[in-house]
Amino acid sequence: MLDCLIVGGGPAGLTAALYLARFGRSCTVIDAGNSRAARIPVSHNLPGFPEGIPGEALLLRLRRQVAHVGVPIEPATVDALAIDRGGFIATIGEEHRRAATVLLATGVADRLPPGAPPSQWHAMTLDGLVRWCPICDAYEVRDRRVGLIAPARSALGHAEFLRTYTRDLTLILLPSEGALTAADRRRLQALDVLVIDQPIAGVRDTPYAVLVQFADGAVVDFDTVYPLVGCAGRSHLATTLGAQCDAQGELFVDAHQSTSVAGLYAAGDLVKALNQMTVGMAHAAIAATAIHHRLDANPR
């Protein structure tokens, strides 16, 4: 039986593996390859990398560091998780793995707006034309033409934040998801944010811009587009065991990153908290330490 099975090979999961191995604990990382970090062209707000670092390069460094302490990383998907004899049993294809504890670092999946297939949104993200986290990278788009795609319920908050970085901000509402209040429209007007209520008919990219076509035939080009339409936590492994989560599927945890299921921990974007790599890595350090203290002592 493993001391801990780590599900998810992004920054949080790999950091947890590093800590647990250095605590002398046996663990394995099961990685389905869904880390959002892999879609970051260059991160400039991760401490210690003044020139920035691509997401894939960061993951490679973390994998190498985890390999140095002997933790296996298996490219696979955990299909099911069950409580078994005081621990857990994970189903991975035709195989089963038993572990005293489980750490979930499976992250979230961004909702995609209309106008382009997933592969195109992915390509535009890697080109730096489409961005998903203003906290991470709005600093890099200062004073550029920014298009914000958002539903009415969250549009004002996102617009106020992005307005910190550019005067040229256009809000593209998703008409199928509600309408702005009169107060919201007045506030957006005061911020000098242009509002487009037309449905998106298509999105295409050029080497330097994203072109958004609307149902009325108009086409508007942007240097950068932020599709902030929400996300869903990949929490089904936890919720099937009864773990508590919010409406988006992000898990509630205590101060030690423990879910409401004993022995089941969570770290990173899957947790209801600020979705940042540095936060997820801190979650992982806290969770790994708590797991170490939960398990029986392991003197040399």
VOVEXDO-111438 format. One record per residue (C-alpha): x, y, z. Coordinates in nm, 4 decimals. Each point is the difference from the previous one (the first is absolute). Example, Ala and Ser with C-alpha at 12.3 -4.5 7.8 and 13.67 -1.06 7.14 Angstrom:
BEGIN
(r (1.2300; -0.4500; 0.7800))
(r (0.1370; 0.3440; -0.0660))
% end
This chain:
BEGIN
(r (0.0000; 0.0000; 0.0000))
(r (0.1269; 0.3457; -0.0896))
(r (0.0160; 0.2661; 0.2662))
(r (-0.1601; 0.2413; -0.2489))
(r (-0.1372; -0.0128; -0.3505))
(r (0.0252; 0.3390; -0.1707))
(r (-0.2502; 0.0583; -0.2794))
(r (0.1129; 0.2806; -0.2307))
(r (0.3448; 0.0910; -0.1304))
(r (-0.0144; 0.3785; -0.0069))
(r (0.1990; 0.2347; 0.2265))
(r (-0.2054; -0.0923; 0.3083))
(r (0.0133; -0.3753; -0.0471))
(r (0.3713; -0.0029; -0.0794))
(r (0.0816; 0.2235; 0.2963))
(r (-0.1920; -0.2351; 0.2302))
(r (0.1972; -0.2946; -0.1399))
(r (0.3284; 0.1772; 0.0675))
(r (-0.0929; 0.0733; 0.3615))
(r (-0.1377; -0.3470; 0.0724))
(r (0.3070; -0.1716; -0.1439))
(r (0.2245; 0.2193; 0.2112))
(r (-0.2092; -0.1009; 0.3023))
(r (0.0902; -0.3606; -0.0830))
(r (-0.3515; -0.0852; -0.1165))
(r (-0.0890; -0.2276; -0.2899))
(r (-0.2087; 0.1680; -0.2667))
(r (-0.0843; -0.0136; -0.3670))
(r (-0.1286; 0.2754; -0.2290))
(r (-0.2734; -0.0919; -0.2477))
(r (-0.0075; 0.2683; -0.2685))
(r (-0.2724; 0.0203; -0.2653))
(r (0.1837; 0.2871; -0.1723))
(r (-0.2656; 0.2656; 0.0648))
(r (0.2069; 0.2587; 0.1858))
(r (-0.0956; 0.3550; -0.0953))
(r (0.3619; 0.0953; 0.0633))
(r (0.0912; -0.1747; -0.3262))
(r (-0.2004; 0.2631; -0.1905))
(r (0.1914; 0.2983; 0.1397))
(r (0.2248; 0.1468; -0.2746))
(r (0.2169; 0.1842; 0.2544))
(r (-0.0695; 0.0698; 0.3669))
(r (0.1522; 0.3218; 0.1295))
(r (-0.1424; 0.0020; 0.3516))
(r (0.1535; -0.3201; 0.1372))
(r (0.2648; 0.1026; 0.2552))
(r (0.3547; -0.0922; -0.0915))
(r (-0.0343; 0.0321; -0.3785))
(r (0.0658; 0.3657; -0.0841))
(r (0.0006; -0.0672; -0.3760))
(r (-0.3163; -0.2100; 0.0238))
(r (-0.0406; -0.3714; -0.0627))
(r (-0.2304; -0.1950; -0.2356))
(r (-0.2462; -0.2266; 0.1744))
(r (0.1366; -0.3148; -0.1653))
(r (0.3535; 0.0928; 0.1021))
(r (-0.1129; 0.0440; 0.3606))
(r (-0.1725; -0.3388; -0.0026))
(r (0.3130; -0.1599; -0.1449))
(r (0.2139; 0.1453; 0.2788))
(r (-0.2456; -0.1229; 0.2626))
(r (-0.0124; -0.3490; -0.1540))
(r (0.3798; -0.0172; 0.0010))
(r (0.0083; 0.1110; 0.3628))
(r (-0.2577; -0.2623; 0.0962))
(r (0.1967; -0.2651; -0.1925))
(r (0.3081; 0.0868; 0.2065))
(r (-0.1813; -0.1161; 0.3148))
(r (-0.1294; -0.3151; -0.1654))
(r (-0.3711; 0.0684; -0.0426))
(r (-0.1555; -0.1717; -0.3036))
(r (-0.2276; 0.2072; -0.2234))
(r (-0.2423; -0.2126; -0.1978))
(r (-0.1869; 0.1414; -0.3026))
(r (-0.3484; -0.1331; 0.0704))
(r (-0.3458; 0.0918; 0.1238))
(r (-0.1561; -0.1017; 0.3291))
(r (-0.3441; -0.1209; -0.1008))
(r (-0.1427; -0.0540; 0.3480))
(r (0.0908; 0.0385; 0.3641))
(r (-0.1483; -0.1952; 0.2911))
(r (0.0568; -0.0290; 0.3734))
(r (0.1527; -0.3367; 0.0813))
(r (0.1157; -0.1505; 0.3310))
(r (0.0982; 0.3238; 0.1665))
(r (0.1527; 0.1434; -0.3144))
(r (-0.0895; 0.0396; -0.3656))
(r (-0.0010; -0.2084; -0.3142))
(r (0.0376; 0.1690; -0.3376))
(r (-0.1085; -0.1537; -0.3280))
(r (0.2349; 0.0783; -0.2871))
(r (-0.1152; -0.1814; -0.3103))
(r (0.0234; -0.3701; 0.0821))
(r (0.2256; 0.0599; 0.3003))
(r (-0.0648; 0.0925; 0.3633))
(r (0.2255; 0.1910; 0.2397))
(r (-0.0396; 0.0156; 0.3761))
(r (0.1132; 0.2984; 0.2048))
(r (-0.0363; 0.1099; 0.3596))
(r (-0.0715; 0.3561; -0.1155))
(r (-0.0799; 0.1755; -0.3249))
(r (0.0892; 0.3507; -0.1122))
(r (-0.2079; 0.1389; -0.2849))
(r (0.1630; 0.2676; -0.2172))
(r (-0.2171; -0.0432; -0.3087))
(r (-0.0689; 0.3703; -0.0528))
(r (-0.2869; 0.1565; -0.1890))
(r (-0.1182; 0.0099; -0.3601))
(r (-0.0641; 0.3421; -0.1534))
(r (-0.3324; 0.0508; -0.1714))
(r (0.0470; 0.0986; -0.3630))
(r (-0.2042; 0.2773; -0.1622))
(r (-0.1643; -0.0453; -0.3401))
(r (0.1640; 0.0937; -0.3285))
(r (0.2852; -0.2492; -0.0367))
(r (0.0722; -0.3696; 0.0657))
(r (0.2045; -0.0999; 0.3075))
(r (0.3106; -0.0646; -0.2108))
(r (-0.0036; 0.3570; -0.1284))
(r (-0.0426; 0.1502; 0.3469))
(r (0.2926; -0.2165; 0.1087))
(r (0.2192; 0.1162; -0.2888))
(r (-0.0828; 0.3666; 0.0603))
(r (0.0846; -0.0476; 0.3681))
(r (0.3453; -0.1370; -0.0802))
(r (0.0519; 0.2950; -0.2370))
(r (-0.0767; 0.2425; 0.2826))
(r (-0.3029; 0.1461; -0.1795))
(r (-0.2515; -0.1527; 0.2410))
(r (0.0598; 0.0151; 0.3731))
(r (-0.1934; -0.1506; 0.2887))
(r (0.1329; 0.1606; 0.3178))
(r (0.0215; 0.3789; 0.0389))
(r (0.1688; -0.0403; 0.3387))
(r (0.2771; -0.1958; -0.1741))
(r (0.0569; 0.2025; -0.3124))
(r (-0.2044; 0.3185; -0.0370))
(r (0.3232; 0.1866; 0.0786))
(r (0.1289; -0.1189; -0.3390))
(r (-0.2927; 0.1546; -0.1918))
(r (0.0171; 0.3497; 0.1425))
(r (-0.1511; 0.2623; -0.2318))
(r (-0.0860; -0.2550; -0.2694))
(r (-0.3386; -0.0637; -0.1590))
(r (-0.1592; -0.2559; 0.2294))
(r (-0.3240; -0.1892; -0.0561))
(r (-0.1689; -0.1483; 0.3058))
(r (-0.2550; -0.2762; -0.0620))
(r (-0.2139; -0.0517; 0.3085))
(r (-0.3544; -0.0689; 0.1228))
(r (-0.1924; 0.2854; 0.1588))
(r (0.0261; -0.1426; 0.3522))
(r (0.3784; 0.0422; 0.0133))
(r (0.0659; 0.2536; -0.2755))
(r (0.0277; 0.3121; 0.2136))
(r (0.2533; -0.1449; 0.2421))
(r (0.2217; -0.1296; -0.2805))
(r (-0.0284; 0.3291; -0.1886))
(r (0.0953; 0.2056; 0.3051))
(r (0.3080; -0.2163; 0.0525))
(r (0.1144; 0.0101; -0.3635))
(r (-0.0612; 0.3746; -0.0148))
(r (0.2969; 0.0238; 0.2372))
(r (0.2225; -0.0937; -0.2936))
(r (-0.1489; 0.1541; -0.3139))
(r (-0.2178; 0.2884; -0.1115))
(r (-0.1080; -0.1913; -0.3111))
(r (-0.2325; -0.2636; 0.1438))
(r (-0.3053; -0.1497; -0.1695))
(r (-0.2459; -0.2224; 0.1855))
(r (-0.1565; -0.2687; -0.2184))
(r (-0.3060; -0.1260; 0.1829))
(r (-0.1394; -0.3480; -0.0402))
(r (-0.3668; 0.0897; -0.0608))
(r (-0.1189; -0.3522; 0.0752))
(r (0.1178; 0.0316; 0.3612))
(r (-0.1971; 0.2955; 0.1315))
(r (0.0119; 0.3772; -0.0313))
(r (0.1852; 0.2819; 0.1694))
(r (-0.1824; 0.2081; 0.2561))
(r (-0.0455; 0.3718; -0.0602))
(r (0.2452; 0.0691; 0.2824))
(r (0.2605; -0.2277; -0.1600))
(r (-0.0373; 0.1797; -0.3332))
(r (0.0445; 0.3379; 0.1654))
(r (0.3138; -0.1207; 0.1748))
(r (0.1418; -0.1414; -0.3250))
(r (-0.0754; 0.3253; -0.1768))
(r (0.1799; 0.1917; 0.2751))
(r (0.2986; -0.2306; -0.0511))
(r (-0.0124; 0.0714; -0.3752))
(r (-0.0499; -0.3694; -0.0801))
(r (-0.1716; -0.0712; -0.3313))
(r (-0.2742; -0.2638; 0.0301))
(r (-0.0968; -0.2277; -0.2893))
(r (-0.3242; -0.1941; 0.0468))
(r (0.0066; -0.1849; -0.3329))
(r (0.0468; -0.3797; -0.0015))
(r (0.3401; -0.1202; -0.1200))
(r (-0.0230; -0.1519; -0.3474))
(r (0.3654; -0.0922; -0.0465))
(r (0.3535; 0.0483; 0.1274))
(r (0.3182; -0.0195; -0.2065))
(r (0.3586; 0.1031; 0.0561))
(r (0.2736; 0.1732; -0.1932))
(r (0.3673; 0.0090; 0.1028))
(r (-0.0658; 0.3147; 0.2052))
(r (-0.3706; 0.0181; 0.0841))
(r (-0.3208; -0.1861; 0.0747))
(r (-0.2931; 0.0833; -0.2274))
(r (-0.3440; -0.0410; 0.1547))
(r (-0.2995; -0.0012; -0.2327))
(r (-0.3464; 0.0696; 0.1341))
(r (-0.3468; -0.1047; -0.1078))
(r (-0.0665; 0.3397; -0.1608))
(r (0.3042; -0.0464; -0.2278))
(r (0.2316; 0.2393; 0.1824))
(r (0.3617; -0.1085; 0.0547))
(r (0.2149; 0.1402; 0.2799))
(r (0.3686; -0.0749; 0.0447))
(r (0.1830; -0.0234; 0.3310))
(r (0.3608; -0.0384; 0.1046))
(r (-0.1117; -0.2351; 0.2774))
(r (-0.3248; -0.1727; 0.0932))
(r (-0.0908; -0.1202; 0.3486))
(r (-0.2810; -0.2603; -0.0047))
(r (-0.1009; 0.0159; 0.3670))
(r (-0.3130; -0.2115; -0.0176))
(r (0.0633; -0.2262; 0.2989))
(r (0.1514; -0.3364; 0.0709))
(r (-0.0932; -0.3356; 0.1499))
(r (0.1999; -0.1876; 0.2603))
(r (0.1129; -0.3504; -0.0921))
(r (-0.1303; -0.1238; 0.3332))
(r (-0.2118; -0.3039; -0.0899))
(r (0.2428; -0.2406; 0.1691))
(r (-0.0507; 0.1873; 0.3260))
(r (-0.3692; 0.0797; -0.0238))
(r (-0.0919; -0.3632; -0.0665))
(r (0.1489; -0.0683; 0.3446))
(r (-0.2070; 0.2801; 0.1536))
(r (0.2562; 0.2819; 0.0005))
(r (-0.1568; 0.3448; 0.0208))
(r (0.0444; 0.2497; -0.2825))
(r (-0.1462; 0.3265; -0.1296))
(r (-0.2262; 0.0465; -0.3020))
(r (0.3020; -0.0045; -0.2346))
(r (0.1285; -0.3267; 0.1413))
(r (0.2928; 0.1526; 0.1885))
(r (0.0634; -0.1868; 0.3244))
(r (-0.0283; 0.1379; 0.3507))
(r (0.3016; -0.0831; 0.2161))
(r (0.1171; 0.0793; 0.3516))
(r (0.3214; 0.1728; 0.1049))
(r (0.1938; -0.3223; -0.0728))
(r (-0.1483; -0.0441; -0.3501))
(r (-0.2156; -0.2891; 0.1199))
(r (-0.3374; -0.0451; -0.1710))
(r (-0.3095; -0.1057; 0.1912))
(r (0.1036; -0.3638; -0.0678))
(r (0.2599; -0.1268; 0.2476))
(r (0.3335; -0.0714; -0.1677))
(r (-0.0928; 0.1812; -0.3209))
(r (0.1891; 0.3225; -0.0677))
(r (-0.0104; 0.2561; -0.2798))
(r (0.2334; 0.2692; -0.1313))
(r (0.0198; 0.2510; -0.2834))
(r (-0.2780; 0.1372; -0.2165))
(r (-0.2319; -0.2840; 0.1045))
(r (-0.0247; 0.1682; 0.3412))
(r (-0.2317; 0.2951; 0.0544))
(r (0.2712; 0.2640; 0.0259))
(r (0.2036; 0.2368; -0.2152))
(r (0.0944; -0.1900; -0.3168))
(r (0.3716; 0.0705; -0.0249))
(r (0.2959; -0.2352; -0.0408))
(r (0.1743; 0.1405; 0.3062))
(r (-0.3154; -0.0546; 0.2062))
(r (-0.0386; -0.3551; -0.1280))
(r (0.3602; -0.0812; 0.0835))
(r (-0.0524; 0.1397; 0.3509))
(r (-0.3131; -0.2158; 0.0318))
(r (0.2129; -0.2997; -0.0962))
(r (0.2634; 0.0703; 0.2646))
(r (-0.2693; 0.0340; 0.2681))
(r (-0.1823; -0.3138; -0.1125))
(r (0.3156; -0.2109; -0.0228))
(r (0.1051; 0.1032; 0.3490))
(r (-0.3455; -0.0823; 0.1378))
(r (0.0047; -0.3397; -0.1749))
(r (0.3427; -0.0758; 0.1474))
(r (-0.1248; 0.0729; 0.3515))
(r (-0.3212; -0.1997; -0.0586))
(r (0.1894; -0.3165; -0.0917))
(r (0.1809; -0.2243; 0.2464))
(r (0.3481; 0.1127; 0.0951))
(r (0.2759; -0.1179; -0.2340))
(r (0.3302; 0.0104; 0.1927))
(r (0.3096; -0.1094; -0.1892))
% end
